[in-house]
């Protein structure tokens, strides 16, 4: 009897060596399909199809024809820079085995949703930033490193670029925001079976998370100063507006944002997002490939460390990706 991939079988694979291309070709179609636990929300009838490394751009057109030969299946996006594969739109009844049988398919993933809890701020804060705790104060003041000449791409929920501490501008001369786009829009509802993707002309934030992250990275003062206040910035909006107390981003749109940030030539790409996963997840694979090209990729390691081992998130577990967690310091060390 064929066994579908689960978290346990993925873990066992990680403990062994990587299969050669010839060995990968002999894998049964059923074993190329990754399944998530019931607690993980996925997008019905949507899949990420990863191609074998031997089938890149030269075979893409023929590969697309093979995929779309499966009934009610269309290719919605092709990824060639950071990930070697496609996003596929099908129906809820489509059997992914039909996709896995196509020659050159390495893996088939359901499109997973990544969510962030939304809480409307109860007050505006003007408390002083604590760069001395992290050592940033020394980098800024003593070493004079302010991010000048560095390009930083942020894949997140968008940014309130009208905020005075963030430049109050968008892609104008002298503006810190010179790159980025919206890939999802305000109408996206992850609870719908057919969510609407309708990007806006600019990646304006309707949640606040991306604006918060942007402030940490590049706020220019006078009240709040980021780690790299003189950096050139890009925002790639991949998260929806709040729905039922959460903002969401599916894997296929996340991959679009990640590839776009890479293609825009950023020195650093920041992803304050993720979910339980492994280095073979599509987002981990994409970020690992970008890191291999010399780009610094920084990703959040999740908020579940108190739950023990195997709670680190993807893409933070990607090979070569810098995995970052936050720290709360409750010790009073002086005035």
N, C-alpha and C positions, 0 to 999 in steps of 0.2 A: 504494500500500500504506500502511495506517495505521501510524503510529509511536507506540509507547507512550512515556510520559514516563520519562526517565532522569535521572541527576544532570547530564549534559551538557545535555540539552534544558531542564531547569529553570534551569541557569545562563544559557543563552542568553535565556530569557524574562526573567530578572532584568535583563539588559542593555537590554531594550527597555522601552517604556511599558506601563502596565497597560491591558488591553483594557476597552472600555466594556461595559455590560451587554448591549447588542445584539450586540456582537462575541462575547462569552462564550457567548451562546445559540447562535451558529452553529458553535461548536467541535464537531468530530466526537466521538462518545462515546468512541472509543478513545483520543483525545488528552486526555480528562479523567482518565484512570487513571494514577496515579503508581506506578512500580515502583522498588523498591530493589535495590541490588546484591546478589548471592548471599551476600555476607558478612554482610548484615544479617538477623537473625532476626525473623520475623514470626509472628503468631498465625494458624494455618490457619483459613480461612473467616471471618475477622473483618475488618471494614472501618470506616473513618471516612468518612462521607458529608458533605461540606460543601455547604450550600444557597446558592443565589444570594441576595444581600442583599435582593432584592425579595420574597423569600418567607420572611417571618419567622413569628412566632407565629400570625398570623391564618390562615395556610395550613398550619400544622403538621399538623393532624389529617388533612387530605386527603393531605398529603405522605406521612405514615406509612402510610396505606392503599395508596398507590402503591408504596411500598417493599416492603411486606409482600405485595403481589400477586405479587412474584417468588417462585418456588417455593423453599421451605425457607429463607426469609429472615424474620427478626424484628428489630425495633428493640429493642435492649437498653438504650440510654440516649439521652436527648435533651438537647442543650446549647443554652441560649438566652441566657446572660449573657455569657460570655467567648468562646464559639464558636457559630457558627450552623450547627448540623448534628446528626448522629446517630451513635451507635455501632451497628453492624449485625452481628448474628450470623447466619452462613450455614453452608454446608458447605464442605469443602475443594475440592469440585468446582464451586462456584458461580462463574459467569463474571461478573466485576465490570462487564463491558460492559452487562449487563442493568440494573444499578443506574445506570450513567452515562447510559443512554437516557431515564431518567425526567426529565420536564420540571422544571426548576429546580435540577438537580444541577450544581454548579460543579466539584467535584473528588471523586474517590474514592481514598482512601488505604488500603493494607493497615495493619492494626494492628501497629505496630513495638514490639519489646521494647527497653527501656533497662536496662542491667545495670551493677552495681557489683561489683567484686571484693571477696570477703570474706576477711579475714585476722583470725584470733582474736588479740587483743593478747597479747603475751608477758609484759608487766609493766604494773603501774600506775605512772603517772608523777605526780609532784607538783612538777615543775620550774616555775619562775616564768614567768608569761605575759610576753610581750615587746611590750606595747602601745606602748612608746616607739618601736619600729621603724616602726610604721604611723601614728603620730600620735594614736592613740586615747588615750594617756596624757594628752595635753594637753586633749583634749575632755572626758575624765572629771574630771581634777583641776583644771585651770585654768578651763575654761568651765562646768563643773558640769552638763554634759549627760549624763544617765544613762539616757535612754529613758523616763523617767516620762511617762505620758500617751500613749505611742505603742503601737499594736497591730501586732504582727509575726506573720504567718502563715508557717509553715514546711512546705513540701511535701517529704516525705522518707520515711525508713524507720521513722518512729516515734520515740519518746523514752522513756528510762527516767526517768519523772517521779518515781520514788521516790528518785532520787539526791539526797543532801543538798545538793549545790551547785546543784541545779536546782529547789529548792523542796520536794521530798519530798511532793508533793500533786498532786491532779488536780481541777480545777473546784470547789474549796472556797473559802469567803470568804478573801480575802487571798492566794490562790494565784496565781502568775504564769500558770499554765495555765488559761485560761478558755474556750478554743475548740479545736475540732478533733475528729477522728473517725478510725476505721480504715476503709479502703475495700477492703482486700484479704484480710486474715487470714493465719493461719499455715500453711494447707494448700496455698497456691498453688504450683504446679510448672510453670515455664515450658517444661519439656521434655515435658510432657504435651500431647496433642492437645486435651484437654478439661480445662484447669486449673480447680480449684475455688476460687470466690470465697466466702469465709465470714468476714466481718469480725468482729473482736472488739469487746467493749463499749467498750474504750479503745484508743488507738493505742500500746500498749506496744512498744518496740523489741526485735526479736530479732536485730538485726544489729550495731548500734552506730554506724552512719554518722549517723543522724538525731540521736542523743544527742550525738555529737561536734559536729555543726553547731549544735545547741542550746546547747552549752557556749560555743562561739565567740560566739554572739549574746547569750545571756542568763544565763550562769553568775553566781551571786550570792555566791560566796565561802564560806568564808574563803580557801580555797587557790587557787581559780581564779575570775577575774572576767571576764565577757564584755564585749562592746562596749556592750551596753545592759542592764545588770543590773536596772534597774527597769521594763523594758518589760512590757506584757501580751502573753502569747504564745498561739499556737495551733499544734497539730501535726496535719497531715493525712497520715496514713500511706498510702502508695501502693506501697511496695516489699514484696516477699515476704520470708519467712525464707530463709536460705541454702540453695541447691540446687546441687550440683556446684560449690561454691566461689563461687557468685555469687548476689546478690539481684537480682530483676528487677521491672520495672514496665511494663505495656503502656500504649500511648497512651490507650486508652479510660478506664482507671482514673486515669491521670495527669490527664486532662481533668476527671474528677469532683473530684479533690482541688483542682485549680486554681480551678475554678468555686466550690467551697465556700469556699475561702479568700477569694475576691473577695466573695462574698455575705455573709460574716461581717464585712465592713467594715474589713479590715486596712489600715493605712497603708502597710505594706511587706510584700511577699511574697517569700520566699526559696526558690530552687530550686537546690540543689546537685546538679544532674543534667543530663543532655542527651546528645546524640549528633550525629554529622555530619548537617547539614541546611541548609535555606534558610529565608528569611523566610516562605515560603508553607507550610511545615510546619504541621500543626494546632496543635502546642504553641506555635510562634512566633506564629501568628495570634492564639491565645487571649491570650497574654501581651501582645502589642502592643495589643490592644483594652483590656485592663485598664490598661495604662500610659496609654492615651489618656484614661482616666477620672480620671487624677491619682494613681493608686496607683504607688508606687515598686516596680518589679519587678526583682529582682536574680537573675541566673542564672549558673551556672558555665560557663566557656568551654571546658571540656574539658581533657584532659591530653596532647594530641597536638601541641602547638606545635612541637616539634622536627621534626615531619614536614613543616613548611612551610605554604604557603597552602592555603586551603579546608579547614582542619581545625577551624575554629570550630564549636561545637555549637549545636543547636536545643534549647531556645528562646532561648539567649543572643543569637542573631542576629536576633531579632524587633525590629521597629522600635520604638524608645523603651525597649527593655529594657537595663538596665545589665549589661554583660558583664564578668565578673570572673575573673581568673586568679591563681594563687598565685605567690609568689616565694620562692626559697631564697636566703638571704644567707650566703655562705660567707666573707665578709670580716671579719676581726677588727679592729674599729676602736678598741678600748680595753678596759680592765678592766671 
